[in-house]
Amino acid sequence: MKCRFIILIVFPLIWPQIAKSQYTGWKKESCLSHYLSGLSNIGNLEYQKKVYTVGMIGIPLSFALDHTFETYIKDHKLYNTSISKIGDIYGHRWGYTAVFTSIIITNVIQGNTYRKTCSDAGLFMEAVLTTAAITELLKRNIHRQRPIGYGKNSFPSGHTSGAFTLAVVLNHLYGQTVGTLAYGMAAFVGSTRLNDKKHYLSDVFSGALIGIIVGRSFTKEHYQPVTFSYRPEPKGFEIRISSTL
């Protein structure tokens, strides 16, 4: 466990150096500085104002409703074991592997450059591993017992934080349609953690908040190549220049 924790902390710092010359569209700054810029966005109150406002209201409320939800779940299961297992798988390493592989395959199919592929993969690695590190750090210091009765690592939900980070990244890379599906899947993951009595409502809500904040922090620093398009018009043509920042 100690080894895994060290990897979660250190790897986000190592990854940019490994892929130093492979990122597309970065400003002239060291890759470590680029990573730290993304990390600093976690505390960027102006950029994260809406999310932190929701957190300030939602976290105390979710703690207040913990017992109510726990009692409800005891008497009203949301899913059967087979369906709930899907959320358990997606919110863990298999879900990460599937999304990472999909990012690579999508870039290959689209004929994107090697640098662009590494840029997207790097965003995934930075966001997911930073979320995992923050979640693990909180778990190790808070020691909240799970509602199922064992394991003092309930707060926050790692499955939920990871799933919401994936949702933010996928929404950034592939747009609203894919993003909506990813957010829906993340919400499903959170609900299965409640269903299986692995977490309290406040664990799940806080995990979702962490995932969204970290995901937003790194997508803000992810620069995509500028694309050009034009459309013929009766009196000429229209040129459009777009870039995802």
N, C-alpha and C positions, 0 to 999 in steps of 0.2 A: 504493500500500500504506500509506503514511504517513497519507493522508487517511482511509482506511478504519479504521485503528487509532484515530485521534483520535475518529471517530464512535462507535466501539464503547465508548470510555471515557466520552465526554461525554453520549451520548444517554440512558443510564439516568438521568442527573441532570436532563436537560431534560424527559423524558417526564412525570414527575409534575406539573411546573409547567403543562404543556400541558393536562393533564386534571384540573387542581386541584379543580374543583367537581364532578367526574364520578364519583368513587369512592364506593361504598356502604359505610356502616358503619364508616368510619374514626373513630378517636378524634380529639379536638380537638387536632390537631397539624399543623404544616406538612407539605405533601406531600414536601418534601425530607427532613424529619425521618423521615417514614414510610419513604422509600427507604433512608435510612441505617440505620434500625432493621433492615430486612431484610438489609442488607449486613453489619451487625454480627453477625447470627446465624451468619454463616460461621465466626466465631471463638467462638461460644457452645459451649464444650466440654461443658457439662452437657446441652444440647439435642442436640448432634451426637455425643455420646459413643460410641454404637454404631457409627456410620459411621466415625468416626476410628479406633476400635479395629480395625475390619475393614481400614482403610487401613494402619495400622501393621504388621499382619500380612501383608496381601496385596501391598503394593507391593514390599517386599524379595523376597518369594516370586516375584512376577511377573517381576522383573528376573532372578532366578536361572534362571527357566524360559524366558527369551527365546530363547536359542539352540536349545533343544529344540523349541519350537513352530515356530521359523523353519525348522528342518530338516524337521520333519514336513510343513509346508505345501508345501515344495518338491516332495515326493514324493506328497502326498495332497491334492489340491484339494478344498475343501469344497463349492464351487458352481461352476457354469459361468459364463461371462461375463455372460450375460443376467440370471441370478438375482442375481449379485453387484452388478450395476448398480442394482438396486432399492435396495439398502442405500446405495449412493453417492448416489442421488437423494434418498432420505428424510432422510439425515443432513446434507443441505445446504439451500440456500435454498428448494428446491421443497417439501421436507418442512415447513419453517417456515411457508411460505405456505399450505400445505394445512391445517395445524393452526390457524393464526390465523384463516383463513377459516371453518373449521368452528366455532370458538368463537363468532364473530359470528353465523353462520347459526343455530346452536343456540339462542342467546339470542333471536333474532328469532322462531323457530318457537315457543319456549316463552312468548313474549309478555312477556319480562322488560323492565324499564325501561332507558332509555338509560344511566342511571348504573350499573346492574348490568352491562350489556354492556361499558361502558368499564372497569369494575372488573376483569372477567375478562381483557379485552384488555390492560389495564395490567399485570396479574400476568404474563401471557405475555411482554410486552416487557421488563419488568424482569429476569425470570429468564433469558431467552434471551440478551439482550444482555450481561448481566453475565457469564454463562458464556463467551460469545464473547470478551469483553474479557480475562478471566483466562486463558483458553486461549491467546489470541494473545500475551499478555504472557510466558507461560512459553515458548512456541515461540521467541520472539525472543531470549530470554536463554539458553536451553539449547542451541539449535542442534544437535540430535541428527539425524544423517543417517538417512533412511528405509532400511529393509531392501532396497527395490527398487534402491537405489544412487544416487539423486539426491534433492535437496531436503533442506536441513538444518532441517526444521521438523516432525520426527516426533513429538516429545514435547510435550504429550500429544495424543491423537487428538481433533481438533475435531468430527468427525462423531459420535464416540461421546459426547463430553460434551454436545453439543447434543441428541442423541436421548434421553439419560437425563434431561436437564432437561425435555424435552417430556413424558416419561413421568411424572415427579413432578407436573407441573402438571395433566396430564390426569387422573391418579389423584385429585388433590385436587378438581378441578372436577366430575368425573363418576362417581367411585366406583371400587370395586375391579375390576369387570368390565372397564371401559374401561382402567383402569390396568394390569391384568394384560396385556392385549393390547399396550398401549404399551410396557411393560417388555420384553415378548417381542420387539417390533420393535426396541427399542434394543439388545438383546442380539444380534439378527440383524445390525444395522448394524455393531456391533463386530466380529463374526465375519467380515463381508465385508472389513473393513479388514485383517485378518490374511490372509484368502484372497488378496487382491490385492497382498500384500506392501507395503502402504502404511504399515503400522505394526507395531511389535513388541507382544508381549503386554502389557508394562508400559505402553506408550503407551495401549493400549485400556483396561486396568484403571484407570489413573490418570484417563483421560478420563471413564469411568463414575463414578468417585468424585467428581470435580469437579461433574459434572452433577447428581448426587444431592444433594450438599451445598448447592449454590447453589439448586436447586429447593426443597429443604426450608426453606432460609433465608427465601425470599420467600413461600412458601405459609403459613408461620407468621404472617406479618403481613397475610394476605389475609382480610378479614372478610366473611362472607356474611350476608345478612339473616336474622333469626330466623324460622323457619317454625313454624306451629301445626297440629296435627291432633288429632282426637278420634275415639274409637271407642265405640259404645254397649256398655254392660255390663249384666248382669242386674239389678244393684242401682245403676245410675247410668250414668256414662260415664267414659272415661279420656281425659285430655288429655295430649298430648305436645308438648314444646317442644324444637326442635332447632336447632342452629346449627353451621356448619362454620367452624372457626377455623384 
